[in-house]
């Protein structure tokens, strides 16, 4: 009777079952974490990657404190689609040509560890020039019309600034707002830029406060391989530092949440 008494063998079976359950639970947790990381990396590499805007070079389209999603598949994939720019993809695969007016993220040609975001205005073979603040493409002035003022508070003086705003219309019909403070700035009257094959010409919408393809030594022409993706939608926006959560009730710009990028 003692050998078959369930009160004697039950504790041993219970202990074994408990040990298996703990090991199995730990392994399931590890697998879940690994799968989640793999899915996140796949989405970030192949589909969408989040970026934030640190400067005002794309005002009024993008403001400091905007957070946006960039589609990685829009122009195909290159080494810069991969984490850390791993050289696993030769050239560019599954390539689709960008269009004039696309807002794109690219690796700075002079420093490929740095991401820039600008608007493509010139395609391979185009000739681009600025004349008195007006964009010219292939010897024709790009249409623009006055569209009021962009009002912002100067972060240093605390005073409000009023900047002339225009609607610019590219030859393909794409329209967007630009800011133009003066027609005699350092990049308002330029040489003629002849865009090489496989390269693009990109500019900021804040024309007098943007370092872009007009400055050949600093940025220059954008190689096709350096394109990271196309900016699609703003998903979050905060007027100030995002980490200052206690200020969010007053600094969140709700009107910019999930707003498409023109």
N, C-alpha and C positions, 0 to 999 in steps of 0.2 A: 504493500500500500504506500509506503514512504517513497518508493522509486517513482510511482506514478502520480503522486500527490501534486495537483496543479499549483498549489501554493508554493511549491519549491522550484518548479521549472519556470513558472511565469515571470519571475523577476529577470532571469537570464534572457528570455526572449524579448522582454520589454527594453532591456538595456541595448540589445543589438539593434532593435528597430529604431530606438532613439538616436543611436550613432549614425545609422544610415540616413535618417531623416535630416540630421544636421549637415552631413556631408553633401547630401543632395541639394539641400536648400542653398548652401554656399555656392555650389557649382552653378545652379540655376541663376543666382544673382550675378555671378561673374559672366555667364553667357549673355544675360540680358544687357549688361553694361557694354560688353564687346560688340554686340549687335547694334546697340544704340550708337556707339562711336562710329562703327562702320557706315551706318546709314547717314549719320551727320556728315561724315567726310565725303561720302558719295554725292550727297546733295550739294555740299559746298564746292566740290570739284567739278561736277558735271551739270548742275542745274542752276542754283542761285547762291550768291555770296553776299553777306551784308557789308556795307561800308558806311562810314560817317563822313560828314563834311567839316573839315577843320579850318577852312578859309573862305573868304568872300569873293573869290574869283569868278564864281558862277551865279552871283546875284543878278537878277532877282529870281532866277529859276530855282536855285538851290541856296539855302541859307546855312550859316554856321549853326551846327546843332541838329541838322537834318540827318536822319538815318535812312538808308535806302537799300533795296535789293537790286543786284546786278545779275542779269541772266548770262551765265557762262556759255550757253549753247548758241547764242545769237550769231556769233561769227566763227563757230567751230572751236577747235581746241589747239593749244600750243603748250610748250613747256610751262608757260606762265599761268596755265589753267590748273596746274598741279601745285600742291603744297610745297613751299620753299623753292619753286621754280625748277624742280627736278628735271634734268634733260632727258626725259624718257619719250618725248614726242618729237620726231624730226619735223621741222618747219611748222606747218599748220594743216590740220586734217579737218574734213567735213566743213570746209570754209564757205561762208556766205559773205558777200561783199557788204560792208557798211554803207549806209545811205547818208547823203548830206543832211545835216540836222540831227543825226543821232548823237545823244550824250553818252560818251563812252569812258570807261576806266581803262587806263593803259599803264604799262611800266615805263617810267621815264627813260628815254634812250641813253641819257648821260649817267643814270644811276638806277639800275634795274631792280634795286631793292625798294624803290619809292613808287607809290601809286599816285597817278594824277587823274583828275576827272575834268574833261573839257567837251566841247561840241565840235564834231567834225564838220568843216565847211569846204574842204578841198579833197578831191579824190586823185588817184594816180593819173598823171598827165595834165592835170589842171594847172592854170596859172592864177595865182592869188596875189592881190596887192591891196593895201590900205591907202586911200587918198582922202585927206581931210576927214578922217574918222569913218569914212564909208568903205565898206567891203566891196572889192571888185573881184569877180571870178571870170576868167577868160575874157578880159578886157571889157566886161560889162558891169556897171554898178548894180549892186544888189539893192532891191527896193526896200525902203524903210519909211515908216511914218511915225510922227510923234504920238505918244500915247500917255500923256500926263507925266507925273513925277513919282519917283520911288522915294519914300520918306523913311529915314532911319536915324537912330540916335547914335551920335558919335561916342564911342566907348571911352575916349580920353577926355574930351571937353564936356560931355554930357549934353551938348547942344544937338538939335535936330538938323539933319542935312537933307536937302531936296535935290535929287539927282534926275536930270532929264531921262525919260524912259521912251524907248522906241519899240515898234514891232518890226522885226526884220523878216523878209520873205525870200527864201532861197529859190534858185531856178526850178527846183522840183516841187515848189509850193509849200514847203515846210515853213511854219511861222512860229515865232517865239519872241519873248521880250529880251531886250538888251538894255544896258545902261551906258550912256556916253556923256561924260562930264565935260570933255573938251575935244576939239578937233585938231589940237596942236600938241598932243602928248607924244612921248618918245616912240610910240608904236602906231600913231595915227597917220603917218606918212612914211611908207616903207618902199623898199625895193620890190621888184616883181619876184615872187617865189615860184619856181618851176618844180612841181612835186614829182619826185622820181617814181618809177614803177615800184609797186609794192609798198608804197608809203602814203601817209595821209597828213592833212593839215588841220590842226585843231586849235580852237580859240575859246577863251572864257567869255561868258555873256556880259561880264562886268569889264568892258573893253579897256578901260584905263587903269584897271587894277588886277590885271591877269598876266602871269608869266606863262607864255604858251608858244606855239610854233613860230610866232613872229620873231622870237629870240632864238636864233639858230644855235648859239653856243650853249644856251641853258636848256632848251627843249628841242627845237628843230622839228624835222619831219618824223612822223610816228611810223616805225616799221610795222608791217602787218603782223609779224610774230608777237609784237609787244601788246597787242590788244588783249585785254582781260575779259571784257564783256560790255553789254549795253545797260545803262541805268534804266530801270523800268518803273519803279514805284517807291515813294517815300512811305515807310511804315511807322515812323516815330519822329518827333521833332521837339526839341527843348531849347528854350532861349536861355542859354547858360550852360553850366556843367551838368552832364547827365548824372554824375555820381552824387550830386547834392539832392538826394531824394526828398529831403524836407522842403525844398523849394518847388517841387513839381506842381502842386496845386496852382501856383501862380505863373510858372514858367513853361508849362506844356502848351504847345501850339496845336491844339486839337484839329484845327481846320486843315492842317497839313498831313494828318494821319491818313495813310492809304490813298494818297493823291498821286495820280500818274505824272510822269515826267515828260513834258513836251519838248 
